[in-house]
Amino acid sequence: MRRHLVTPICLVGALALGAGTASAAGDPQWTETGTAYTDTLGGGQGLATRADGSLLHRGLVDIPLSLRIKGWNHVGDPDIANGYVFDAYQGPDTATSKMYAVTTPTGKRYEYVHQLNPGEKLNNSFATVSPDGQWLVSGEWGEQRRLQVFPAPLLNPATSPTGGDLKEAWQITLDKPVRDIQGCDFVTDTRLLCASNDATGTLFPELRPLLQVDLPRKVDGQPITGAVKPLLALPQRSVCTGAFETEGVDYDAKSGTLRAEMIPPGVCAVTTAVYSYRQVAG
């Protein structure tokens, strides 16, 4: 998840630059149902649904000063599980670690630092927790054939109750390469939806695709392989021209609503579009 520079002028429009769906015949499809907007600095990195249905947004201005002082200068797409908020943090380009901050329902924050493994990228684009609350899934930038799996801090008894080191449990190997994943969220125990910022069309025909990752079993901290397929091209709509950027994704299990963020180009980048979807029979 790259860092953003935004201009304090906004032009919000509805000029469609491309959106589509792709699904095998008979498979459920995600249909766009609405659009909302949030300010990019305060919510353009990601979002998560609280238990009451309201949305938690994350942006660069949400990074606490105490964490900035420690060098954590980027926050990714968050998740909420059992009332606990999970945030993914990364540091400068010279960083040798990444950090997951977990905030309890009472507001207490604990920091879990993961020392980078050989070959692991420093990027920490998102955090998503498995439906059973036991496993934290995260990802790197660039072209990858894996997602990382950690015991979920505080919720998994294998982790310290007060923060500290966080070691990787194992990985989800992907049967196809993916590029520039900005966020993933669990839809079921064995299915994730991931938002990609890949606009090259070389891995999938859809530009900036929403991807589905199907697992043969629940995440359990052991090696597992996920089957990847594209579902649709996320919308790119703006009166401004230039490069868009996909950001966070969230699935609200109670309402069945999927949301994905897209930052428009140019001066319009001060406002992030949040597109909503619901699943319908194919």
TORSE-259760 format. One record per residue (C-alpha): residue number from 0; residue in one letter; x, y, z. Coordinates in pm, 1 decimal. Example, Ala and Ser with C-alpha at 12.3 -4.5 7.8 and 13.67 -1.06 7.14 Angstrom:
i;aa;c1;c2;c3
0;a;1230.0;-450.0;780.0;
1;s;1367.0;-106.0;714.0;
# end
This chain:
i;aa;c1;c2;c3
0;m;0.0;0.0;0.0;
1;r;182.1;307.0;-117.2;
2;r;175.6;638.5;64.4;
3;h;-36.2;924.1;-69.6;
4;l;7.7;1295.0;-127.2;
5;v;-327.7;1469.0;-163.3;
6;t;-419.2;1819.2;-278.5;
7;p;-667.0;2013.3;-63.8;
8;i;-915.3;2069.7;-348.1;
9;c;-1183.6;1820.8;-444.7;
10;l;-1399.7;1763.5;-748.1;
11;v;-1633.2;1468.7;-702.4;
12;g;-1799.9;1333.2;-1013.7;
13;a;-1966.5;1031.6;-1157.7;
14;l;-1796.0;993.9;-1492.9;
15;a;-1769.4;617.0;-1537.5;
16;l;-1423.9;505.7;-1646.3;
17;g;-1496.3;136.7;-1624.4;
18;a;-1654.1;-123.5;-1400.1;
19;g;-1764.2;-476.5;-1468.1;
20;t;-1845.9;-815.8;-1328.7;
21;a;-1710.5;-1160.2;-1399.5;
22;s;-1846.3;-1485.9;-1265.0;
23;a;-1897.2;-1840.1;-1382.9;
24;a;-2252.1;-1923.1;-1484.0;
25;g;-2460.9;-2012.7;-1179.9;
26;d;-2213.7;-1870.2;-927.7;
27;p;-2335.7;-1592.0;-696.7;
28;q;-2240.1;-1247.0;-824.8;
29;w;-2162.9;-923.7;-644.7;
30;t;-2387.0;-640.4;-760.4;
31;e;-2305.4;-276.9;-691.2;
32;t;-2571.3;-118.2;-469.7;
33;g;-2441.9;226.8;-377.3;
34;t;-2160.4;475.7;-335.3;
35;a;-2051.2;678.8;-34.0;
36;y;-1753.7;908.3;22.5;
37;t;-1497.9;962.9;296.2;
38;d;-1208.8;1203.9;325.9;
39;t;-888.6;1037.1;214.8;
40;l;-661.8;1156.3;495.2;
41;g;-908.2;1034.7;756.5;
42;g;-1033.1;719.8;586.8;
43;g;-858.7;644.6;259.4;
44;q;-646.6;352.3;378.5;
45;g;-923.7;114.2;479.4;
46;l;-1239.5;41.8;671.6;
47;a;-1406.3;-216.2;897.1;
48;t;-1757.7;-272.8;1029.8;
49;r;-1828.7;-239.4;1400.8;
50;a;-2078.6;-465.7;1580.4;
51;d;-2347.5;-195.0;1560.4;
52;g;-2307.7;-168.5;1181.8;
53;s;-2121.4;162.2;1181.9;
54;l;-1793.0;193.9;993.9;
55;l;-1444.0;245.9;1128.6;
56;h;-1225.8;428.4;875.1;
57;r;-849.0;450.9;873.9;
58;g;-629.5;715.2;713.4;
59;l;-286.4;861.9;762.5;
60;v;-412.3;1116.3;1017.9;
61;d;-533.0;828.7;1237.7;
62;i;-179.5;721.1;1328.1;
63;p;-125.5;811.5;1696.5;
64;l;167.6;1042.7;1767.5;
65;s;320.4;784.3;1999.9;
66;l;340.7;536.8;1710.9;
67;r;473.7;795.7;1465.3;
68;i;755.5;870.8;1708.5;
69;k;846.8;500.0;1697.6;
70;g;867.4;516.1;1318.3;
71;w;531.7;363.1;1225.0;
72;n;431.9;606.2;951.9;
73;h;174.8;409.1;751.8;
74;v;-146.2;235.2;855.5;
75;g;-325.4;-15.7;634.2;
76;d;-671.9;-165.8;599.1;
77;p;-800.7;-263.7;948.9;
78;d;-1030.3;-535.6;1077.0;
79;i;-1256.3;-577.7;1380.5;
80;a;-1305.6;-914.2;1552.0;
81;n;-1496.8;-970.4;1875.9;
82;g;-1481.4;-596.4;1939.6;
83;y;-1101.6;-584.5;1903.2;
84;v;-958.5;-351.9;1635.6;
85;f;-660.6;-483.0;1439.4;
86;d;-439.1;-229.0;1259.8;
87;a;-150.4;-303.1;1024.1;
88;y;147.5;-66.2;1049.4;
89;q;466.0;-28.3;850.7;
90;g;769.7;193.2;882.8;
91;p;1020.6;356.8;646.7;
92;d;1181.4;184.3;348.4;
93;t;1471.9;78.6;571.0;
94;a;1244.3;-103.1;818.6;
95;t;1328.8;-457.9;927.7;
96;s;995.6;-519.4;1099.3;
97;k;623.5;-450.4;1073.1;
98;m;372.0;-403.2;1351.5;
99;y;13.9;-500.4;1433.5;
100;a;-164.7;-285.6;1690.8;
101;v;-465.9;-434.9;1866.3;
102;t;-710.2;-211.8;2052.2;
103;t;-938.3;-380.6;2303.8;
104;p;-1308.7;-297.5;2346.6;
105;t;-1207.8;-88.1;2650.5;
106;g;-960.8;117.7;2447.4;
107;k;-632.6;-38.2;2561.4;
108;r;-379.7;-74.7;2277.3;
109;y;-113.6;-345.4;2253.5;
110;e;164.4;-356.4;1994.7;
111;y;286.6;-677.4;1831.7;
112;v;604.4;-649.1;1624.7;
113;h;695.3;-898.9;1354.8;
114;q;1059.9;-915.7;1250.1;
115;l;1080.7;-959.9;874.0;
116;n;1173.4;-1305.4;752.2;
117;p;1435.8;-1343.7;475.4;
118;g;1280.1;-1222.9;151.0;
119;e;973.3;-1074.9;320.1;
120;k;872.5;-726.7;207.5;
121;l;827.6;-454.8;466.0;
122;n;482.1;-359.1;338.4;
123;n;190.3;-420.7;571.8;
124;s;-111.4;-342.8;358.0;
125;f;-390.3;-497.5;564.4;
126;a;-498.8;-712.4;856.1;
127;t;-796.8;-948.9;853.2;
128;v;-898.1;-1198.5;1122.1;
129;s;-1048.5;-1540.1;1052.7;
130;p;-1415.1;-1580.9;1157.0;
131;d;-1314.8;-1799.2;1453.2;
132;g;-1093.0;-1515.6;1580.4;
133;q;-778.8;-1729.5;1594.3;
134;w;-573.7;-1627.8;1290.8;
135;l;-455.4;-1297.5;1146.8;
136;v;-399.6;-1286.8;770.1;
137;s;-189.2;-1014.3;612.2;
138;g;-10.4;-938.7;288.1;
139;e;278.1;-766.6;114.3;
140;w;306.4;-536.4;-186.3;
141;g;408.2;-623.0;-541.2;
142;e;358.6;-958.2;-712.9;
143;q;302.7;-1235.9;-460.3;
144;r;197.0;-1599.4;-445.2;
145;r;119.4;-1599.0;-75.8;
146;l;-67.2;-1440.0;210.2;
147;q;87.5;-1444.8;557.1;
148;v;-78.6;-1608.5;856.5;
149;f;-11.8;-1518.2;1221.7;
150;p;-182.5;-1620.1;1545.3;
151;a;-433.6;-1342.0;1611.8;
152;p;-289.6;-1123.8;1889.6;
153;l;-488.0;-1134.6;2217.2;
154;l;-753.6;-1368.4;2071.0;
155;n;-524.5;-1665.4;2008.2;
156;p;-389.2;-1800.9;2339.0;
157;a;-51.2;-1861.0;2173.8;
158;t;11.3;-1484.9;2179.6;
159;s;123.2;-1263.3;2464.6;
160;p;-158.6;-1076.1;2642.2;
161;t;49.1;-757.6;2661.1;
162;g;210.4;-721.9;2317.5;
163;g;559.8;-817.7;2205.9;
164;d;704.9;-1031.8;1930.1;
165;l;472.0;-1188.9;1673.8;
166;k;601.7;-1479.7;1468.2;
167;e;447.1;-1599.7;1146.1;
168;a;256.9;-1926.9;1183.6;
169;w;261.0;-2025.6;816.8;
170;q;130.5;-1903.5;482.8;
171;i;-156.8;-1933.5;240.7;
172;t;1.7;-2029.8;-90.1;
173;l;-190.8;-1892.2;-386.8;
174;d;-237.9;-2103.2;-699.3;
175;k;-205.9;-1789.9;-914.8;
176;p;8.9;-1482.3;-860.9;
177;v;-158.4;-1160.9;-744.9;
178;r;-27.6;-807.5;-746.7;
179;d;-60.2;-508.4;-514.3;
180;i;-323.5;-643.2;-275.2;
181;q;-452.7;-352.8;-67.1;
182;g;-697.6;-538.5;155.4;
183;c;-864.4;-874.7;215.7;
184;d;-1158.1;-978.7;431.1;
185;f;-1312.8;-1313.9;516.4;
186;v;-1660.6;-1379.9;374.8;
187;t;-1676.5;-1733.2;516.3;
188;d;-1434.8;-1959.6;703.5;
189;t;-1293.2;-2071.4;368.4;
190;r;-1329.0;-1767.5;142.2;
191;l;-1157.6;-1430.3;130.4;
192;l;-1224.7;-1135.7;-98.4;
193;c;-924.1;-919.0;-180.5;
194;a;-896.4;-577.2;-347.6;
195;s;-605.8;-541.0;-590.6;
196;n;-452.3;-222.1;-725.7;
197;d;-314.3;-402.8;-1030.0;
198;a;-407.8;-207.9;-1342.6;
199;t;-172.2;-384.9;-1584.9;
200;g;-418.6;-650.1;-1705.5;
201;t;-133.6;-902.6;-1722.4;
202;l;-243.4;-1133.3;-1440.6;
203;f;-619.3;-1089.2;-1483.4;
204;p;-819.1;-916.2;-1757.9;
205;e;-996.7;-695.9;-1502.4;
206;l;-819.9;-374.1;-1407.7;
207;r;-794.8;-318.6;-1032.8;
208;p;-985.2;-641.1;-970.6;
209;l;-1177.1;-775.4;-676.2;
210;l;-1035.3;-1124.4;-626.1;
211;q;-1181.9;-1430.8;-456.6;
212;v;-955.5;-1674.2;-268.6;
213;d;-1112.2;-2011.5;-186.1;
214;l;-950.5;-2238.4;73.5;
215;p;-995.9;-2616.9;104.4;
216;r;-1043.8;-2586.2;482.3;
217;k;-1044.8;-2329.6;759.8;
218;v;-720.4;-2146.8;831.0;
219;d;-547.2;-2340.6;1108.1;
220;g;-191.0;-2210.8;1108.8;
221;q;-69.4;-2493.6;884.8;
222;p;26.6;-2478.7;515.0;
223;i;-275.5;-2433.1;289.0;
224;t;-331.0;-2341.7;-75.6;
225;g;-590.4;-2090.4;-194.0;
226;a;-755.6;-2087.5;-537.0;
227;v;-767.2;-1735.8;-685.0;
228;k;-1017.3;-1603.7;-937.0;
229;p;-1122.2;-1251.8;-1041.3;
230;l;-1479.7;-1143.5;-970.4;
231;l;-1508.2;-790.8;-1109.3;
232;a;-1322.0;-473.6;-1193.2;
233;l;-1361.7;-218.9;-916.9;
234;p;-1513.0;110.5;-1042.2;
235;q;-1294.4;396.4;-1157.9;
236;r;-1522.1;700.3;-1175.8;
237;s;-1423.0;1063.7;-1147.9;
238;v;-1424.6;1394.4;-1329.1;
239;c;-1047.6;1390.1;-1275.7;
240;t;-818.8;1197.3;-1507.9;
241;g;-514.4;993.8;-1418.3;
242;a;-431.3;690.6;-1207.8;
243;f;-681.2;564.8;-949.3;
244;e;-579.3;361.1;-645.8;
245;t;-767.2;72.0;-488.4;
246;e;-761.7;72.1;-109.4;
247;g;-936.3;-125.4;167.0;
248;v;-1215.3;-380.5;151.7;
249;d;-1465.5;-491.9;417.0;
250;y;-1740.4;-752.8;441.2;
251;d;-2019.4;-701.2;695.4;
252;a;-2145.3;-1051.6;771.4;
253;k;-2458.4;-926.1;947.9;
254;s;-2588.1;-722.7;656.4;
255;g;-2419.4;-913.4;375.6;
256;t;-2266.2;-588.2;249.4;
257;l;-1928.0;-576.2;82.1;
258;r;-1747.5;-240.7;58.7;
259;a;-1438.0;-143.1;-136.2;
260;e;-1251.2;186.6;-146.3;
261;m;-1110.4;366.4;-450.6;
262;i;-906.4;688.5;-443.5;
263;p;-957.0;898.2;-757.6;
264;p;-671.7;1074.2;-936.6;
265;g;-540.8;1428.1;-929.6;
266;v;-705.6;1695.9;-717.7;
267;c;-1002.5;1463.4;-661.8;
268;a;-781.6;1240.6;-443.3;
269;v;-887.3;1430.0;-130.3;
270;t;-1209.7;1223.5;-129.8;
271;t;-1223.0;842.4;-138.3;
272;a;-1518.4;659.4;-294.6;
273;v;-1663.8;366.6;-100.5;
274;y;-1855.0;126.7;-326.1;
275;s;-2110.0;-115.0;-176.0;
276;y;-2207.9;-456.6;-310.1;
277;r;-2449.7;-734.8;-228.4;
278;q;-2444.3;-1093.2;-345.8;
279;v;-2717.5;-1215.1;-580.2;
280;a;-2781.4;-1551.5;-741.7;
281;g;-2602.4;-1599.5;-1071.7;
# end
